[in-house]
Amino acid sequence: MRLIDYYNYIATAAYIIIGVAALCFSIKREKKNGHYLSDGPAAIIFILIMVLASFLRLYKLGDVPFGLQQDEASIGYDAYTLATFGIDRNGYHWPIYPITWGCGGGSPLLIYLNVITISLFGTGIVKLRLIPAVCGILTVALFYGSLRITFGKRTFKNEASLLGALFLAICPWHVILSRWSLDCNIMPFNMMLAVYLFLLAARKRSTILYALSAAAFSVCMYSYGAATIVVPIFLLLICIYCLWAKVLDARQLVISIITFTVVFLPLLIFYAVNYLGLPEIVTNVICFNKFTAARTGEAFISFDAGLGTKIMNNLKSMLLAVTIGDDRHTLAHFYPGYGTLFEFTFPVTFLGLVISLITLIRGKRANGEDKLYLVGNGIFLFLTIANVGLELVILPDISRMVMMFIPFIYFFVRGAAFILENARSLFVALIVFLLIGGVSFTKDYFTKFNDWSISIFMPGYGDAIKRAYEIAGDERQIYSTYEGLSSPFMLALYYNEYDPYKFYTTVEYKDEKAEFRIARSFANFTFELPDDVSSKAEEGDVFVVATSEEELFSNLESLSVENFGGYLVIYR
């Protein structure tokens, strides 16, 4: 076992002891009423946490992870073609929802945000990842602000809010998520912006802020497909709760519903075109186009005789994901030994979950700040319930659970606040264990994550295929390997800033109707090696192959070989 594995056992045991001790002190009513952190020092600590969060999300952004994942390239290429040519890679002018792979797979919000950054700064890996990184930093601030509103005038407000910000700042799941460009990776920011606006609206009883929150929740629907299930369930629950708590009235609810619907309307029309049989709306200004395939088998469980077993497996995977981690999930979203929320934090997290449930069940129509405490508590519980509803019907993966983890960080904070109220010295020990875990994760992430994720981010290939096109131009044939690669055509398009008109008029897909369309070739690019590589090279064709495939060339001494890490460019 590694050192971190031993540490996880020790820290888990310590957290169990800390939680049990706090419960014992609570039962014996030995709660201490000592001094708590004032606003001035809290502000300084918060600034330091934000500096830490920024460092962890911006340092070596283009090098860790090293390379580019195919969905990153897909998002970047569609953003490039829209910014430069006004069409996506499938030839549609300004689509409401670019169909990318054919069934979606790249939600519109991140693509269009990248249209803005590309228009301003151009393409490149750092620029492509900058939006998730900045959103990740801002999410820490929004979570801190949301906790301060939720805990209101409670004596431990500053400690609890700072702990939440610190946890999110160093959290393995959120650090990893913020450092590469997948559409779901900006979902926590969108969700927390909407939640923060909702809490502000509840505090001020502001109709305008409720409407802004509704608009922000509607924008979440453009962020990631899972939001189309989670957000409506959540809004239904929280609105009923807030009507009962009298922090939301019928007029404000109607105005918010109208605002949500107006912002959501373009996407609603797109869904009607795809699922209700409406004809495509294709113009030179805007497009409501159809998917070429439905995304079902890859995302949703099948409703057959084994449904009960599948649901139980989903619940098991979800429980693992919020505790010790599930190594069956996508490699790009976690690093072994740290899970998603650190492997040792779950005893305190589940203590907080129980306390939150008790608060919800016993909650009454309290006044002033107590109402905000109930509303904030309800928000994170209802988000959890909505996510559980989603997890019952989808194939489990961390990316699809992206809205689940911040609520569980809130439960950790609730558990820690309970410990703080009952055993201050144990609260300090809790923070020390968390910081040690954060230091260990930071060291391992920046020194070892690239080796762990090499099959996901395909380092070296993008530069190799770019160099091959520089050599071949549009005249010589380019053959690419598939060794160690996933959808290499996508990296070829992005790295070469390829003309989308030449792409979509020449592309040949392996299966035109597949759930994810993969190009076999386009123009002078072919993504498979011919049988006679040596003779093809002599004829002037250019090859991109893995270093392990160098032996395929019997005439290597007469050819030029350029090494790009794991991939070679070979040509005459």
Secondary structure, 3 states (H helix, E strand, C coil): CCHHHHHHHHHHHHHHHHHHHHHHHHHCCCCCCCCCCCHHHHHHHHHHHHHHHHHHHHCCCCCCCCCCCHHHHHHHHHHHHHHHHCECCCCCECECCCCECCCECCCHHHHHHHHHHHHHHCCCHHHHHHHHHHHHHHHHHHHHHHHHHHHCCCCCHHHHHHHHHHHHHHCHHHHHHCCCCCHHHHHHHHHHHHHHHHHHHHHHCCHHHHHHHHHHHHHHCCCCCCHHHHHHHHHHHHHHHHHHHCCCCHHHHHHHHHHHHHHHHHHHHHHHHHHCCCCCEECCCCEECCCCCCCCCCCECCCCCCHHHHHHHHHHHHHHHCCCCCCCCCHHHCECCCECCCCCCHHHHHHHHHHHHHHHHHCCCCCCHHHHHHHHHHHHHHHHHHHHHHHCCECCCHHHHCCCHHHHHHHHHHHHHHHHHHCHHHHHHHHHHHHHHHHHHHHHHHHHHHHHCHHHHCCCHHHHHHHHHHHHCCCCCEEECCCCCCCHHHHHHHHCCCCHHHHHHHCEECCCCCCCCCEEEECCEECCCCCCHHHHHHCCCEEEEEHHHHHHCCCHHHCEEEEECCEEEEEC
